[in-house]
């Protein structure tokens, strides 16, 4: 893919690239939130 446009042959793969990028970002957010929950539970248990 060049800077000025999209090659006709690459249009078919574009939706896959966008979907993969979105899925990776969603998993990153889930992992971040899960880590925060675990740390929060450990802090509550250790202070309790």
Chimera marker file (.cmm) of the C-alpha trace (Angstrom):
<marker_set name="trace">
<marker id="1" x="0.000" y="0.000" z="0.000" r="1" g="1" b="0" radius="0.5"/>
<marker id="2" x="1.535" y="3.315" z="-1.017" r="1" g="1" b="0" radius="0.5"/>
<marker id="3" x="0.949" y="6.701" z="0.568" r="1" g="1" b="0" radius="0.5"/>
<marker id="4" x="-1.360" y="7.915" z="-2.202" r="1" g="1" b="0" radius="0.5"/>
<marker id="5" x="-3.962" y="5.202" z="-2.338" r="1" g="1" b="0" radius="0.5"/>
<marker id="6" x="-4.920" y="1.582" z="-2.036" r="1" g="1" b="0" radius="0.5"/>
<marker id="7" x="-4.085" y="-0.981" z="-4.664" r="1" g="1" b="0" radius="0.5"/>
<marker id="8" x="-7.169" y="-2.832" z="-5.939" r="1" g="1" b="0" radius="0.5"/>
<marker id="9" x="-5.629" y="-6.157" z="-4.887" r="1" g="1" b="0" radius="0.5"/>
<marker id="10" x="-5.204" y="-4.933" z="-1.298" r="1" g="1" b="0" radius="0.5"/>
<marker id="11" x="-8.859" y="-3.953" z="-0.776" r="1" g="1" b="0" radius="0.5"/>
<marker id="12" x="-9.788" y="-7.580" z="-0.149" r="1" g="1" b="0" radius="0.5"/>
<marker id="13" x="-7.264" y="-7.831" z="2.702" r="1" g="1" b="0" radius="0.5"/>
<marker id="14" x="-8.036" y="-4.432" z="4.217" r="1" g="1" b="0" radius="0.5"/>
<marker id="15" x="-11.009" y="-5.613" z="6.281" r="1" g="1" b="0" radius="0.5"/>
<marker id="16" x="-8.904" y="-8.417" z="7.747" r="1" g="1" b="0" radius="0.5"/>
<marker id="17" x="-6.169" y="-5.966" z="8.746" r="1" g="1" b="0" radius="0.5"/>
<marker id="18" x="-8.670" y="-3.624" z="10.383" r="1" g="1" b="0" radius="0.5"/>
<marker id="19" x="-10.408" y="-6.486" z="12.198" r="1" g="1" b="0" radius="0.5"/>
<marker id="20" x="-7.103" y="-7.870" z="13.477" r="1" g="1" b="0" radius="0.5"/>
<marker id="21" x="-5.972" y="-4.469" z="14.707" r="1" g="1" b="0" radius="0.5"/>
<marker id="22" x="-9.283" y="-3.968" z="16.524" r="1" g="1" b="0" radius="0.5"/>
<marker id="23" x="-9.148" y="-7.426" z="18.105" r="1" g="1" b="0" radius="0.5"/>
<marker id="24" x="-5.584" y="-6.905" z="19.297" r="1" g="1" b="0" radius="0.5"/>
<marker id="25" x="-6.488" y="-3.539" z="20.836" r="1" g="1" b="0" radius="0.5"/>
<marker id="26" x="-9.531" y="-5.020" z="22.574" r="1" g="1" b="0" radius="0.5"/>
<marker id="27" x="-7.430" y="-7.821" z="24.056" r="1" g="1" b="0" radius="0.5"/>
<marker id="28" x="-4.868" y="-5.303" z="25.283" r="1" g="1" b="0" radius="0.5"/>
<marker id="29" x="-7.588" y="-3.410" z="27.134" r="1" g="1" b="0" radius="0.5"/>
<marker id="30" x="-9.005" y="-6.606" z="28.665" r="1" g="1" b="0" radius="0.5"/>
<marker id="31" x="-5.544" y="-7.622" z="29.852" r="1" g="1" b="0" radius="0.5"/>
<marker id="32" x="-4.927" y="-4.171" z="31.361" r="1" g="1" b="0" radius="0.5"/>
<marker id="33" x="-8.237" y="-4.205" z="33.233" r="1" g="1" b="0" radius="0.5"/>
<marker id="34" x="-7.705" y="-7.762" z="34.460" r="1" g="1" b="0" radius="0.5"/>
<marker id="35" x="-4.273" y="-6.842" z="35.805" r="1" g="1" b="0" radius="0.5"/>
<marker id="36" x="-5.732" y="-3.815" z="37.588" r="1" g="1" b="0" radius="0.5"/>
<marker id="37" x="-8.447" y="-5.964" z="39.193" r="1" g="1" b="0" radius="0.5"/>
<marker id="38" x="-5.908" y="-8.540" z="40.378" r="1" g="1" b="0" radius="0.5"/>
<marker id="39" x="-3.667" y="-5.867" z="41.871" r="1" g="1" b="0" radius="0.5"/>
<marker id="40" x="-6.661" y="-4.252" z="43.562" r="1" g="1" b="0" radius="0.5"/>
<marker id="41" x="-7.763" y="-7.570" z="45.100" r="1" g="1" b="0" radius="0.5"/>
<marker id="42" x="-4.244" y="-8.278" z="46.338" r="1" g="1" b="0" radius="0.5"/>
<marker id="43" x="-4.057" y="-4.814" z="47.937" r="1" g="1" b="0" radius="0.5"/>
<marker id="44" x="-7.440" y="-5.307" z="49.638" r="1" g="1" b="0" radius="0.5"/>
<marker id="45" x="-6.479" y="-8.758" z="50.935" r="1" g="1" b="0" radius="0.5"/>
<marker id="46" x="-3.058" y="-7.651" z="52.165" r="1" g="1" b="0" radius="0.5"/>
<marker id="47" x="-4.519" y="-4.641" z="54.002" r="1" g="1" b="0" radius="0.5"/>
<marker id="48" x="-7.474" y="-6.586" z="55.403" r="1" g="1" b="0" radius="0.5"/>
<link id1="1" id2="2" r="1" g="1" b="0" radius="0.2"/>
<link id1="2" id2="3" r="1" g="1" b="0" radius="0.2"/>
<link id1="3" id2="4" r="1" g="1" b="0" radius="0.2"/>
<link id1="4" id2="5" r="1" g="1" b="0" radius="0.2"/>
<link id1="5" id2="6" r="1" g="1" b="0" radius="0.2"/>
<link id1="6" id2="7" r="1" g="1" b="0" radius="0.2"/>
<link id1="7" id2="8" r="1" g="1" b="0" radius="0.2"/>
<link id1="8" id2="9" r="1" g="1" b="0" radius="0.2"/>
<link id1="9" id2="10" r="1" g="1" b="0" radius="0.2"/>
<link id1="10" id2="11" r="1" g="1" b="0" radius="0.2"/>
<link id1="11" id2="12" r="1" g="1" b="0" radius="0.2"/>
<link id1="12" id2="13" r="1" g="1" b="0" radius="0.2"/>
<link id1="13" id2="14" r="1" g="1" b="0" radius="0.2"/>
<link id1="14" id2="15" r="1" g="1" b="0" radius="0.2"/>
<link id1="15" id2="16" r="1" g="1" b="0" radius="0.2"/>
<link id1="16" id2="17" r="1" g="1" b="0" radius="0.2"/>
<link id1="17" id2="18" r="1" g="1" b="0" radius="0.2"/>
<link id1="18" id2="19" r="1" g="1" b="0" radius="0.2"/>
<link id1="19" id2="20" r="1" g="1" b="0" radius="0.2"/>
<link id1="20" id2="21" r="1" g="1" b="0" radius="0.2"/>
<link id1="21" id2="22" r="1" g="1" b="0" radius="0.2"/>
<link id1="22" id2="23" r="1" g="1" b="0" radius="0.2"/>
<link id1="23" id2="24" r="1" g="1" b="0" radius="0.2"/>
<link id1="24" id2="25" r="1" g="1" b="0" radius="0.2"/>
<link id1="25" id2="26" r="1" g="1" b="0" radius="0.2"/>
<link id1="26" id2="27" r="1" g="1" b="0" radius="0.2"/>
<link id1="27" id2="28" r="1" g="1" b="0" radius="0.2"/>
<link id1="28" id2="29" r="1" g="1" b="0" radius="0.2"/>
<link id1="29" id2="30" r="1" g="1" b="0" radius="0.2"/>
<link id1="30" id2="31" r="1" g="1" b="0" radius="0.2"/>
<link id1="31" id2="32" r="1" g="1" b="0" radius="0.2"/>
<link id1="32" id2="33" r="1" g="1" b="0" radius="0.2"/>
<link id1="33" id2="34" r="1" g="1" b="0" radius="0.2"/>
<link id1="34" id2="35" r="1" g="1" b="0" radius="0.2"/>
<link id1="35" id2="36" r="1" g="1" b="0" radius="0.2"/>
<link id1="36" id2="37" r="1" g="1" b="0" radius="0.2"/>
<link id1="37" id2="38" r="1" g="1" b="0" radius="0.2"/>
<link id1="38" id2="39" r="1" g="1" b="0" radius="0.2"/>
<link id1="39" id2="40" r="1" g="1" b="0" radius="0.2"/>
<link id1="40" id2="41" r="1" g="1" b="0" radius="0.2"/>
<link id1="41" id2="42" r="1" g="1" b="0" radius="0.2"/>
<link id1="42" id2="43" r="1" g="1" b="0" radius="0.2"/>
<link id1="43" id2="44" r="1" g="1" b="0" radius="0.2"/>
<link id1="44" id2="45" r="1" g="1" b="0" radius="0.2"/>
<link id1="45" id2="46" r="1" g="1" b="0" radius="0.2"/>
<link id1="46" id2="47" r="1" g="1" b="0" radius="0.2"/>
<link id1="47" id2="48" r="1" g="1" b="0" radius="0.2"/>
</marker_set>
